[in-house]
Amino acid sequence: MRSTRRRTWALLAAAAVVAGLLAPMAVSAANRAGSGAAAPLAPEPEPLGSECRTSVEGSRVIAYCHNPYPTTDLVQLHTECARWWDVDADGGAVAVQPGRTVKLEDRCWKEVGSAWISHSVTS
C-alpha cells in the first residue's frame, strides 16, 4: 500500500514538472500561429530628465542636477535620516531649465540613512 502511494505521488510530481516546462512553449507556439501580422514596434522614447549626483558627508546631503535635454525637469531631494527621532525631509521642487545645473542641499541632526532625487518632467 505504501509503495503505491509513493509511486502515485512521484508520477503526479513528474507530470506537474513536465506540464510546467511545456506550458511556456505551448503559449509561445500559439502566439506565433495566431498572429498573422507582426505587431508594430513602440516608438523609441526620447531621453529626458536631469542627471543627478548625490553625495553624503556626515549629516549633510548635497546633490547637483544637470539637465542636458530641451525640456524643463522638476527635481526634488528626499532625505531619510538614520535615527528614528530625526526628522526626514522632502525638499521643495526645483525647476532645472535646459542646459542648467542646480544644487540641492539638506541635512539630518546625526547620520543620513538614505537620500534620493525624484523627477517630474514638464514641457
N, C-alpha and C positions, 0 to 999 in steps of 0.2 A: 504494500500500500504506500509506503513512504517513498520508494524509488519512483513510483508512478507520478506522485505529486512533484517531485524534483524534476522529473523529465518534462512534465507539463509546464512548469514554471520556466524551465530552460528554453523550451520551444516558444513560449509566449514572449520571453525576453528577446530571443533571437529574431522573432517576427517583428517586434517593435523596433529593434535596431535597424533591420533591413528596410522597414517602411519609412523610418526617419531619414535614412540615407537616400532612398529613391524618390521621396516626395519633391525635393527641390528640382531634381532632374525632370520629373513629370510636369511640373508647373512651367519650367523653362521651355520645354518642348511644346506645351500647349500655347504658350505666348507666341512662340515663333510661328506655329502653324496657323494661329488665329489672326495674326496681323498681316494684312495684305500689303499695306503701305507703311513705310517706316515713319515713326512719329517725328515731327520737326524738332530740331535741337533748340534748346532755350538760348536766347541771346546771351552773349558774354557780358556780365555786369561791369560797368565802369568802376575803376578803383576810386575810392573816396574815403575821407576821414583823415584826421591828423595822425602823425606818427609821434608817439609819446615815449619819453624816457623818464622813469621814476627812480629816485634814489632815496634811501632811508639812512639817516645818520643819527644814531641815538634816538631821541624823541621827535626829531623833525623829518618831515617828508617834503621833498621838492620834486616837482615834475615839470619838464619842458615839453611842450607840444608844438610841433611844426606842421603846417598844413600846405603840402605841395600841390593840392588839387584846386580846380576852379570853383568849388562850392564852399560855402562857409560851414564850419564844423563847430558845434557847441560841445565843449568838453567840461567835465566835472570831476573833481578829485574826491575820492571817498577814502577815509582813513578809519581803520579799526584798531583800537588800542588793545594792548595785551592784557592789561589789568581790568578786572571786572568793574571796578569803581571809576575807571577813567572813561570820559565821555567820548563815544565815537562821533565822527563828524562827516557830513556831506557838504562840501564846499558849493558855492554858487556856480551856476553855469557861466562859462566864459566863451564868447564867440571868437573863433580863430579864423580870421579872414584869409583868403587865398594868398599864399606866399609869406605868411606871417608866423612868428613864434611867440608863444605866451609862456609865462612862468606861473605855476600854481604851487602854493605852499600851505602846509598845515602842520600841526604838532599834537603830541599827547603829553601828559604830565610825566609819564615814565616811558616804557618801551612801546614801540609801534608793533602791532600784531601783523597787519597787512595793509596795503594801500593799492588802489587801482583807479583807473580812469574809465569813465563811461562817455560815450559819444552819441550825439544826435545831429545828423547832417541836415542842413537846410538848403534850400535852393537860392 
